[in-house]
Amino acid sequence: SAGTRYLLHCPKGWSYYKLSCFKYFRQLQSWDEAEAQCQASEPGAHLAWVEEPREAATLRKVVSYYQRSQPVWIGLRATQDQAWRWANGANYTEDSGLPGSGGDGTCAMLPYTTG
């Protein structure tokens, strides 16, 4: 849109894209533990969610800078009715630029990809 806005800054150690800040945590954790760590790190923080393909590409770059072998939790989880929702409560859509799980799990990961 014509009124695209951007953040002036993110907390130290965080990366940004438009109105979002991203941070990579190195500890191996369950999805619930990772979400709790995000929430404790900054007010309003959750595991990452994306709204459009360019934001998804930025998230992939942030992840690939730190992690080159293990997948990383993102804030996408299946509800009891098997609908995928972001950790902030928003419904998942394929317009986000991140593919759906395609598996039987209930939590989503962003795999490391080259390129």
C-alpha positions as a printed Julia matrix, in Angstrom:
115×3 Matrix{Float64}:
   0.0     0.0    0.0
   1.02    3.62  -0.41
   1.29    4.06   3.35
   3.84    1.31   4.09
   5.35    1.92   7.53
   8.62    0.79   9.06
   9.99    0.53  12.59
  12.63    3.0   13.59
  14.49    0.35  15.59
  14.24   -3.03  17.29
  15.7    -4.11  20.64
  19.44   -4.79  20.63
  20.23   -8.15  19.02
  16.98   -8.25  17.01
  16.57   -8.02  13.21
  13.71   -6.15  11.61
  11.42   -6.04   8.59
   8.87   -3.22   8.28
   6.89   -3.39  11.54
   8.31   -6.7   12.82
  11.36   -7.58  14.9
  12.95  -11.04  14.82
  15.41  -12.71  17.18
  17.06  -16.12  16.97
  17.46  -18.1   20.21
  20.07  -20.88  20.12
  18.68  -23.17  22.83
  17.07  -26.43  21.73
  13.54  -26.39  23.14
  10.05  -27.69  22.63
   7.59  -25.42  20.79
   5.91  -24.47  24.1
   9.27  -23.67  25.73
  10.35  -21.58  22.74
   7.07  -19.63  22.74
   7.42  -19.0   26.5
  11.0   -17.76  26.0
   9.82  -15.37  23.27
   7.03  -14.03  25.45
   9.47  -13.49  28.33
  12.08  -11.74  26.14
  10.08   -8.63  25.17
   6.53   -7.35  25.77
   4.2    -8.65  23.05
   6.77  -11.08  21.6
   5.76  -14.48  20.15
   7.38  -17.08  17.95
   7.68  -15.55  14.47
   4.68  -15.2   12.22
   4.61  -13.67   8.76
   1.98  -11.85   6.76
   3.45  -11.77   3.26
   6.15  -13.41   1.09
   8.82  -10.7    1.48
   8.55  -10.97   5.24
   8.9   -14.77   4.92
  12.07  -14.26   2.83
  13.48  -11.92   5.5
  12.73  -14.47   8.22
  14.48  -17.18   6.21
  17.57  -14.96   5.86
  17.64  -14.26   9.6
  17.36  -17.98  10.37
  19.97  -19.03   7.79
  22.47  -16.54   9.22
  22.4   -18.38  12.55
  21.25  -21.9   11.79
  22.54  -24.07   8.98
  21.45  -27.55   9.98
  18.43  -27.69  12.29
  14.91  -26.47  11.57
  13.62  -23.6   13.7
  10.22  -23.3   15.39
   7.9   -20.65  14.0
   4.73  -19.41  15.62
   2.36  -21.64  13.68
   0.38  -24.37  15.38
  -2.63  -26.55  14.62
  -5.64  -26.04  16.85
  -7.9   -28.81  18.14
 -10.04  -28.47  15.01
  -6.84  -28.89  12.89
  -6.9   -25.26  11.68
  -3.44  -23.68  11.56
  -3.09  -20.46  13.57
  -0.2   -18.12  14.3
   0.91  -17.68  17.91
  -0.59  -14.17  17.88
  -4.03  -15.71  17.19
  -4.25  -14.87  13.47
  -5.4   -17.5   10.98
  -2.74  -19.0    8.69
  -3.09  -18.32   4.96
  -0.91  -19.52   2.11
  -0.45  -15.84   1.15
   2.16  -15.58   3.92
   4.84  -17.08   1.69
   5.48  -20.02   4.02
   4.2   -23.41   2.91
   1.82  -25.34   5.11
   3.1   -28.22   7.2
   1.92  -31.05   4.98
   2.62  -33.43   7.85
   0.81  -34.93  10.79
   2.34  -32.66  13.45
   0.72  -29.84  15.34
   3.63  -27.33  15.36
   5.47  -25.76  12.43
   9.19  -25.44  11.74
  11.12  -23.38   9.25
  13.71  -25.71   7.68
  17.15  -24.49   6.71
  17.29  -23.98   2.97
  20.09  -22.81   0.73
  19.48  -19.91  -1.6
